[in-house]
């Protein structure tokens, strides 16, 4: 059918309802526990198609209490009993692990986490659901969806100076607002897309939910195909067709400068220059937004041969990212600069452990959310790019990064 990418993947026009088989479904240690309980309440049928399911430990890893450890042990045993793909502590963040060769263009991907939309970077319809919906997927292999209308983000130009994909992604969220795309899909199109790496696209898609969107999709192109081929996966391109968008907004990458999202909202932005000199107590580099190798490499390039002046936590998004950083010397550069490197996973992003803030402390973070008390009661979170984080880690205050 002719339509938006979401309409083509889901097989119907915007506004219609469909029951669709799910190609990939996954949970993490937090939502997996809730899904398992809901599944038991449904009568423990199945799970059907266990080969399409994944359980990935990433949120509170290693376990922080005996209660957490016991719940994780139960979920671990469930995965082994039913032959479900299982990623152990240290394998990495669910969305990143899924991005490393487990998702292909045109697939319907459902995760029990709101940032499942990250995987739309591959030309998949990827969206998050609650634990009860995921339990139903375990039981039936199907999901019920209303096909969303689509907002086009038309990208032009290319990033320059010290600006990064995170700055551009925060900018489109600010343009839409935190509820400006509620239950709609975002489609990233335009000649500027070709200048974005797959890592950049994952950052763009990751932040789609921060505008309320159901999904955020790029069309698979040569960049996508090359990346998947490097992981031993073959895929074909997707090409835009004539379609109707609910709205279209422009994003000129050449006009983007380093930005900060001011707590407690992702859509409240100011240039880094406007807050330069603001003291910070912690820098956090990682998460499903900016914990990939390219992010760590850019951060390390700034701090190499120098010393950070505030506590600086670097958490790779996956074991594969950590291994690449070790192979290339990036890991050594981070350690020598005084950074603390954490276990691959979500780290302190959700405020469970490994970097919780004290009252009144400020963290400069490459994560995707800066809500009140997210990383510790009374702490404040400013969202930024890896390059801004690196410049600021060296000075101990918010600092405008130098152009590369």
N, C-alpha and C positions, 0 to 999 in steps of 0.2 A: 504494500500500500504506500501511497505518497503521504508524507506527513512529517512531523517533527521526529527526531530520533526516538524520543520516548514513545510516541504513537506507533512507530514502526516496530520497535522491540516488543511492546506490550500487545500490539495487534488490535488497535481500535482507536477511535477518535477521542480527543480530550473530553472529559466529562462522563464517558461511558465506564461501566464496571466490568471487570474481567476476573475470572478464575484462571490462574496461570501456574503451570509447573515451575518450580524454582530450580534454577541451574546450580546455584551455590548458596549454601546457608551456613552461617557461623555464629557462635557465641563466644564470649570470653568468660573468665573465671567468676566475674560478678554476675552477669546476666545468665550465665549457664546454670548457676545454682537455682535461680528463680524459674528458669525454663524447665529444669528437671522436676521441680515441685509441681508446676502446672501440668506437665506431661503425665505425671503420676495420677493427678486428679482427673485426667481425661481417660484413664483406664489402662495406661501403659501399652497401647497398641503401637506396634512398630518398634523403633522408628523405621519408616520406609526409606528407601534410597540412602542408606548410611554413607554410601560412597560420595554423596553430594554434600555431606555435612562436615563441619570442622569445629573443634573445640580448642581454643587458643588461650593459654594463660598469659595475661599481660597486665592486669590492673593492680593487683596487690601481690607482687612477686619480688623476692620470695615472700611467703606468708608472714604477716606481721604479728599474728596471735595464734594460739592453739585452736581457737574457734575457726579462724580463717583456714588454717591447715587442715582441719577435719573436713570442712566443706569442700575444699579443693581435692582432698583424697577421694571423697565420694564421687565427685564429678570425673576425676581421672579414671576411676574404676569403671564408671558408666561408659566412657569412651572406649576403653579397652574391651569391655564385654560385648559391645555392639559393633565393633570394627569401624569406629568413627575416627577420621584423621585427627590426631592430637598433637598439639604443640606445647612442649613442656616449658617450665620456667626458664627464661633467658632466650627463648626463640624469637621473641619480639612482640610488637603491637599487632593485634589482629589484622587491622587494615593494611599494614605494611607487609605482613607475612602473606596475606592474600594477594598483594600486588606483585609478589615475586614469583609469577608464573602460574597462579591459580585462577585467574580471571581472564576471560577473553572477550573481545568485542561482540556485542549483540546479546550477551547473556543477561538473565535476570538474577541479580545477586541480592540477597537479603541477609542482614546482620542484626543481631540484637544489640545494637549500639547506634546512636544517632549519627556518628561520623562514618558510617558505612558508605555514605555518598562519595567518599574519597575515591572509590573505585570506578566512578563515572569517568575518570580520566582515560579509561581504556575503551570508551564507547559502549559501556555496559549500563543498564539501568540498575543502579545500586542504591538501596534505600534501607533505612533502619526501621525496626519494629520492636514492639514490647515483648516481654517474655511469654505471655499467653499466645500471641500470634506465632512466635517461634515454636512453641510447643505444638501448635496445630500443624506447622510445617513439618516438624518431626513426624507427626502422626499421619499426615496425608500427602506430603510432598508438594502441596499446593499453597498458593497465597491468593487472597482476594484483595483487589486493588481498584481504586478509582483512578483512571488515567488522568494525569495532571495536564493542565494547560502549561505552555512553555513561555518563559521569558528569554529572549535572546540577548546575550552580552556580546556585542560586536567589538572585537579587539583589533586595534590598529597599532602601527608603530612597533617599537621594540624598546626594552628596558635599557636605560643608560645611566651613567654616573654611578652612584651608590645604591640605586633603587633595586629591589629584588621582587620576586614573584609575591612574596608575603605582603609587601607594601601595596602591590596592585590588587591582590585579593581582598585585603582590608578595605581598599578604596571602593570596590564594587559593593561590598557589604554596607558600607556607609551610604552609598548612593541609594540602595534599595531600602535600607533600614532593617532592623532585626525581625520585623514581621512583614516586610514588603513583598516577599515571595512565598507566603504561607501556602502550603499544598500546591505549589507549582514546581515545575522543573526549570532549571537553568540550562541553557545551551550556549556553549562558548564557541563562537564562530568568528570569521573574519581573517584577513590576511596576516594579522599580527600573531595568530596562533602558531604559525610555523616557526616563530622565533622562540617558542617556549619548549623547554625540555620536558621529558616525561615527569621528572621530579617536580618541575614548576607546575605542571598540569595537576598533579596530585594535590599540591597546595591549593590551587584554585578550587578544585572539586571539594576538597575537605571543608572549606569554609562555606559551602553552599547552604548547609543547614543553619548557619548563623544568620541567614536572611529569612529563615523559615522554610526554605525550599525542601521539597521531597527528594530531589536528586540534582546533580550537577554534571552535565555530560560534555565531553569533547568527542568529535568524530575521530575514529581511528584513521590514522594517516601513516606516512612513511616513518615518522618518529615512533609511533606506536608499534608498527610492524618490526622495526629494527630492534626495539627494546625487547619485545617478546621473543624474537628470533635468538637474541643473546641468551635467553633462558630456555631455549629448545622448544619454543612454541611457535606454531605457524598461524597466521591470521591474515585476512584480506582487509582492504580499506573500506571505509564507509564514506559515502558522498552525500552532502546536503542536497535535498530536493525542494521543490516549491512547497511551501507550507505556510500556515498561519500562526503567527506568534501573538500571544496576549499583549506583549509589550516588547520594545527593543530599546536598549540603552547602549551608548558607546563608551568604550574604555580605551583611551590613548596611552599606551605604555610609555611613550616618550615623554609624557607630561607627569609621570609618577615620580615622587620624591620619597625619601625615607619617612615613614609614618609611625605613629603610636596610636593604639586603641586605649582610651582612657577608662579606667575602672569607674563603674561596674558594667560598662556596655561595650560590646564589640563594634557597634556602629558609631561610636563617638570618637572621631579621629582628630588628631592634631599633628602637624609636622614635628619631627624629632627636634628641629631647631627651636620650636616654641617652648620646649620643656628642657632644653639643654642646661645642665648644671644641677638638675634635681638629684639629690642623693638616693642611692639604692643600697640595699643590703644583700641582695641575692640576684644572680643571673641564672636562668634555666634554659638550656638549649636541648631540644628534643621534641617528642610527641609525634602523633600521626600527621601533624602539620609540617614540622620542620626538623625531623630527626633522621632524615636520609643522609646517605654518604655525601652528596653534594652540599648539603647544609653544613655538615661537620667540617668538610674541607674548606668551605668559605670562612667559617669561623676560625679554624686553625690558621689559615693564611694570615689573618689579622693579628692573632696573638703569638704567632711563632717567634721565638727568641725573646719574648717579653714575659712579664708576670702579671697575672690578674690581681686586683687589689680588693675584691670582695669575693665571698664564697660563690663559686661558679660550678654548677652541676651540668654535666653533659651526659645525656642518656640516649644512646643509639636506638633507633626505631626497631632494629632487628639484629639477630646474630650475624646475618650476612653483612649488614652495614658495619658492625663492629669488626668483623674479619677483614673487610676491605680497608677500613681505617688502619688496622694493624699492618696490613700488607704494604700500604703506601707510605707509612710513617706519620700519617695524620694523628694517630692515637698517641704516639710518642710526643709529638708537638703539643698536644693538649695537656698531657701529663706534666711535661717540662714547664709549661706555662702556669702550672698550679691549679688546673681544673680537676675536679673530682668526677671520674667516669663511673656511671652507674650501670646496673644490670639492664640489658635491653628490655624495654617495656614502656609502660606509661609513666613510670617514675612518679614525681610529685604532682603531676598535672591535676589529679582528682583529689588531692589533699589527704590521701590515706597515710602515706609515710614517705620516707626518702626525700625530705625537703620541705616539710610543712613550715609555714611562716609564723613568726611570733606577732603579737599584737603591735600594730604600728609599722611593721616592716614592709618594705617595698621590694617586689620582685619584678625584674625585667625578663619577660618570658617569650619564647617563640611558639607557645601553645595557641589554642584557638578560643579560649574562654577566659574572661577576667571578672567573673561574677563575684559578688560580695561573699567573703568567707570561703571561697572555693579551695584555696590552698592553705587555709588556716584562719581561724577566727581573728578578725581585726587586721589582717594583712591586705595589702593592695597589689594588684597585678596590672602591669602595663604590657601590652602585646606588641611585639616588634619582629623584625627580620633577624636572621642569624648575624648579618654584618653589623647591624646596630647593636645587637647584644654583645658582640665581640669588642667593639670600640668602647662600650660602656663598662664592660668587665675590667678593662685595663685602667680606667680612670676612677671607677667607683661612683660615677654620676652619669646620668643620661647624656650621651655624647653623639653628635652627628658623625656618622662614619665617613671616612675619606673615600673619594672615588677610586675605583680600581684602575 
